[in-house]
Amino acid sequence: MGALKSTPAPIEHHDLSEKTGFSLRQIRVLHKRFKQLSEGDDVLRREDFLGISSLKYNPIRKEIIEAFFNRRNFSPSCEGRANEIDFEEFLVVMSHFKPPCSKMTDEQRKNIRREKLKFIFNMHDSDGDGLITLEDYRHVVEELLSRSGALGKETSRAIADAAMFEVARTVGHRDPDEFYEGITFEHFLKLLSNFDIESRMNIRFLKTDVIPGCRLG
């Protein structure tokens, strides 16, 4: 996808609305924020995210920023990492944080839930091999627990290890050594089947600092 014009034309807005599910008003709000972050440029780079106040002390700030440059979040057929993103790519990533509409069918809600969980899975699958390994999972738990000051590194690591053994039991492994290969996305869906992802992963459009990091997880 090439960079869009500085101010998207109405027809482009409608195309983006159809692609992402955002309203035209929401797209205008996000385009304004995009331009603020990029300081008027047509592309965003990783360093443009570093000054966002809602991400400054987030323990998984790095993972959230990288999610915007993970090509898997642009399209299931894409792979690898981007060095910069245009407004359309930014909008596609932000669409993963869109709250469900009350008029949606059960099937639409199911699809949105799956897309949100796939986004989180991709965020944790740091090497892009389609599996969340013990190290991937341990990293997230250690960041969330030890950097918050709640627990020390060793305690956080022990919790991560215990959680992965529980994963192994849940997905049916009998030999403790087997689970270190990691869990697939389908297993991930089963493990989080009762997780309220819809209310935890969204954006507030009336806030100036409209980046979803503070509402993830």
N, C-alpha and C positions, 0 to 999 in steps of 0.2 A: 504494500500500500504506500503510495506516495504521500508527501505532506499536503495537507489541505490548504486552501487559501487562508489568509489571516482572519477574514470574517466569512464563515461559511454562508453560502447563498441559501435562500429558502428551500430550493429543491434539494440541496445537500442535506439540510436539516431534516427534511422529510425522509430522505433515504436512510439517514442515521437513526431516526426515530423508529423506522420499520425494522432496522437491523438490531437495535439494542433494546427497544421497548421503552426508552425514555421519552417523556413528553417534549414538545418543542421548547417549553419554558425551562425544563430541567437541562436540556442540551445547551441553552443559552447561558444558564448559570455555570455549568461545567466548562463551557468554552471560555468564559470570563476567568474562571479559576485557572484553567490551563495557561492562559496568556499571562496571568499574574506569576505563576510558577516559572514559566519559561522566559519571563521578562520581555515579552513581545515576540519571541521567536516562534517558528512554526513547528519546532520539535522540542521534546523534553529529554533531558539526560539525567543520569542518576544523581549528579550533584545538585540538580534543581529541587530534589525532594528533601535534602538534608536540613533545610531551614524550617520545615513544617512543624509547628508547635505541637500538634497532636501526635507526631511521631517521635519527637525529640527524646522522650524517656521511655518509649515503648520497647519492651525487652526483645521483641522480634522485629524491630524496625528494619533490619537488613533484609529479612525474608519478605516483608511487605513490599519494600522498594523493588527487590528483585522480581517480585510477581508481576510488576508492570513491564518488565523487559523479557519475561519468559514467553517465547513465541507460542507455546502450547496454550496460553491464555488468550491468544488472538483467534486461534482456530485449532480444532483437534488435529488437523493435517500438518500443522507447523511444528518445527523443532528448533532447538537451540536458543540462544540469547541475542537480543537486539542491543545495540549500543545507544540508540535513541528511538523515540516513538513519536508519531504524529498524533493529531487530535483524535482521529478515528480509532487508532489503536488504544489510546488513553481511554476513550469512551467505551470501547468494547470491554476493557478490563474493569472499568468502573461499573459496568452493567451487572457484573457478578454480585455487586452489593445492593442491587435494586430490591426493595421489599416487594413481596407478592401483592398483587391487586386483589381486592375483595371479589371481583367479578370473574376471577380465573376458575377454570374447571379443575377438578382433582388431578387430571392428567397433566395440565399445565403446571400446577403446583409441584407435582412429582418431578417434572423435568427441571424446574427451577432449583429445587432442592438438590437434585443430582448435579447440576452445574455448579452450585455453590460448594458442594462437597468435593467436586473434582478440582476446583480452584484451590481449596485448602490442601488437598492431596498433592497437587503440583507444587505448592509452596513448600511442603515438607519433603517432597521427593527431590532433594537438592541436586542429585546427579542425573536426574531425568531417565532413570532406567525402568520406570514403571513400578517400582517397589519402594516402600518405606522401610528402611532397615532399622536395626537397633540404634545405630549411631545417628541416623536422621531423627528418630523419635527422641532419643536421649538429649540431643542438642536442643530441641524445642522445650522439653521439660526443664532442663537445667537453666535455660534462659528465663523461662517464666517464673521459676521458683527461686533460684539462687540470686539472680540480679534484683529481684524484688526485695531481697533481704529477709524473706520468710524462712529460708532454709539454706544450709551450707551446701557446697558442691557435692560432697560425698553423699549426703542425705538425698539430694536431688537425683543423683545418679542411681542410688538404690531404688528410689521410687520409679524412675524410668525403666530400670531393669525388671522390677516387679510388674510394671504395666505391660511390658512386652511378653513376659511369661503368661500373663493373663490373655493377651492377644493370641499367643500360641495355643492356649487351651481352648479359646473361643473358636478359632478357625479349624481346630481338629488335629493339630500336631500332637504326637505322643512323645516323641523324643525331644527333649529340651534343645538339643543342638540344631534341630531342623529349622526352627523358626528364625534363625539369624539371617536366612535368605531374604526375609522381609515379607510384608503383606501387600497384596494386590489392591487395586482400587475397589474391586467387588467385595473383598473382605472388609475394606475400610467402610464401605456403605453399610454392611451388616453391623459392624461394631458401633456405628454412630446412628443406628436406625431410630433411636429414641432421643437423639440430640436435637435441641431446639435451635437449629441453624438459622431459621428464618428471622427470628428476633435478635440474634446475636451478630449477624453479618449484614449490616445495612449502612446507608449514609443519610445524613440529615441535610437536606438541600438548603435550608435557611441559614445555615452556618457559613461564615466566610471561609473558615478553614476546612473546606469540604473534601477531606481525604479520609477514607474509611478505617484507618488503623486503630482508632480508639474504640471501634465497635466490633472488632473481630475477636471471636472467642469468648 
